[in-house]
Every structure is written in C-alpha cells, then in structure tokens.
Amino acid sequence: MYALLLAPGFEEVEAVTPADFLRRAGVEVRLVGIGGRLIEGGHGISVQADLEIGELPAEVEGVIVPGGMPGAANIAASPAAMALIRRLHEQGRLVAAICAAPAVVLEPAGVLKGRRVTGFPGTEGDIMSARFVQNRVVVDGNLVTSRGPGTAAEFALKLIELIAGREKALEVHRRTLQKD
C-alpha cells in the first residue's frame, strides 16, 4: 500500500492525478489526511481522505507528497509525516514528491542528500543537499520528483512504471489519452 499525503492547502491536481492514475493501474494507494479526513486543497476543493496519518498501518510501500502551499508546509510541520518519509527513505522504499514538496518537505526531512531532484521553478535555492535539474520528472534510486501541476500525469505514469511495470503505465497512458 502506498500513502498519498494530504494536508490543508495541497495542490489538487498533484494529489488527485497520481491517486487516480495509480488506482487505474490497480495500485493500492490510500489518501492519508493530516489534520483530519476532509482536507481542503489550495483552490477550495475538498478531498475525503481514506484515513488519518495516525491510522496508517506500519507496512507502507511508499509515500507520495503533493505540493501546493501551504499544503507542503503543513506536511513538513507534521512530525508523523516527516517520520514516515524518513523511515521509508531509510528502508529504500519509494519516496515521491512534486512541485514545492521536494524543497519544502523532502529537503528538511534530510532525504535528498547527494541526489538529483527537480521541483517547482524558483525552489532551486531551497534545495541545498541535492543537485537540482530542470527535467519534468526525475528518478534517482527510490526518489521520484517532479515540477508541478502540468507534470502531474507524467509523474503519475512514472510512478506506475516503477511500481507496476512499463506495460501498465502504457495502458494507463493510452486509456487517459495522454499526449505522446
């Protein structure tokens, strides 16, 4: 099971697109609320989480962190979320983040050291321990990062490829009419 973290002010496209695409691929992804179960995104769209972070089972295969502000900052302010990210990173499990989340969440969590990462334009200066690159999606070992709302589908498809294989990612790509 993969945990997708939601905190007040999250970027809706960056949360819903990966959740939707992963579920289309048959991947078990649970929406995990920080600060409740009904979480309002940065653009006033509320999403019902499957469970709260305190209810998350110990066995988690990976974590996905959407950006958006103050959503990313609210995730970074959660000791439980930061502990989960650090634990999964130490176990070599999937840690994925998009937009502001690499700079605002993963950098303070200490999981970027020596890695290649990307994020929202302008966050380069907030990432001191890694090499920031301009690619739309970057994979470095167990770490996957992406730029922002316009890259959410590519981010989601890369996660599917890593979790369920290239054929499953291509199937979702075709079924959702993504541009080649």
N, C-alpha and C positions, 0 to 999 in steps of 0.2 A: 504494500500500500504506500502511495505517495501522498505527502501532505502539501497542500497549497495554502499558504498563509494569507489570511485576510485581516486587515486592521482598518479602522476608520480612516478614510481618505485614500484608500487604494485606487489605483488606475484600473477601471473596469475592463477595458479591452485586454490588458495584460494579465488579468486574472481569469476572465471568462473564456477567452480564446484557448489558452492551454488546457483549462479544465474540460471544455467541450471537446477539443480535438483528442485529448488523451482518452476520454471516455468513449469516443467514437472508435478508437483503436482497441478498446477492450482493456485499457489500463485502469486499475483501481486507483482513483485519485479522490481524496477527501478534502473538502473545503474546511479549513480549520480557522475558527474565529478567535481573534484576540480582543478581549473586552466584550464578549457576548456572542450570540449566534446570528443576530440580524445586524449586518455590518453595512454601513453606508459608504459608498465609494466617493471619490473626489468630485464626481459630476452628478451627485444626488441619486444614483441608482443603488438601491439596497439589495444585498445578496444574502440569502439564508445559508449560513454555514452548516455543515453536516454535524460538527461537534466543536466544542471549545478546546483550546490548547491544553487545558488541564485534563481533558478526557482522552487525549491522544494515547493510543496504545504504545508500548515501548518499542515494538517492532515496526519500524518505518524504513522503507527502502530509499527514500529520498525526499527532498524538500524543494518547493518552488516558491520563489518570493517575487511577487509583482512589485512594481514601483508605484509612482504616484506620491504626491506629498499632500498631506502629512502622513499618508499610509506607510511609506517606508520608514519614516522616523518613528512611527508608533510601533512598528515591528521591532526596530532596533532598541526601543525602550522596554521591550518585554524580556525579562530575564529568561522566561521559559522558552521563548522563540530563539533567543541567542544561544541558549544551552543546546537546543535541538540542532541548530545549524552547526555548532562546533562539534557536537557528538557525531553527527552524520559525516562531517568532513573528516574527522579523525578515523572513522571506520572506512573511509574511502567510498562512501556512498554518494549518490547524486546530490549535488547542491547546485541549484539553478536560480538565476536572478536576472531581472530585466529592468531597464530604464535607470531610475535613481537607486534601485536596490543594491547593485554591486558596490557603489560608493557609500551609501547611507547605512546599509545593513552588513554586507559581507566584509568590507574593509574594517569596521570596528569589531567584527566578530573574529578577525585575525585569520581568515581562511584564504586570503588572496596572495600571500607571500610568495614571490617568485613566479607567479602565474601570468599568463596572457589573458586579458579580460577586455570587455567593452562595456559601454553604458551610455546613458543619455549624454548628448553633446553638452559640454560645459562641466561635466563631473570629473573630467580628467585630473584636475588639480586636487581632488579629494581622495584619489587613489594613489597612495604613496608606496605601497609594498608590492605592487604588480606593474606589469608593462601594459599600458592602455593602448589598444589598437582600434582602428575605425571600422572593422568588419561588422556586418549586421548581426551575426551570431558567431560566438567564439566558443570552441570546446577546448579545454585544457585538462586532460585527465578526467576526473569526476566533476569538474566545474564547468557549467554552461552559463554564458552571459549573453545578453542581447541589448539592443539600443533603445527601443521604446515601442509605443503603440503600433507604429507602422511595421514593426518587425515581429509582432506577436505571433502571427501564423507561422513564419519561418522558425521562430523559437520553439513553438509547439511541435512542429514537424520534426525538428532536430531531436527534441526530447523523445518523441515516438520512435524515431530511428534508433536511438541509443537504448531505449527500454524494450521495444517490441520488434525491432528489425526494420531494415530498409523497405521491404515489401509492404509492411503495414503502413509505414509512413507514406509511401507512394499511393497506396489505396486511399488514405485519408486526403492526400493532396488532390487526387482525381475527384473524389466524392464531394469535396468542398470547392471545386472549380478554381483552385489556385492557379495563378499565372506561372507558366514555365520559365 
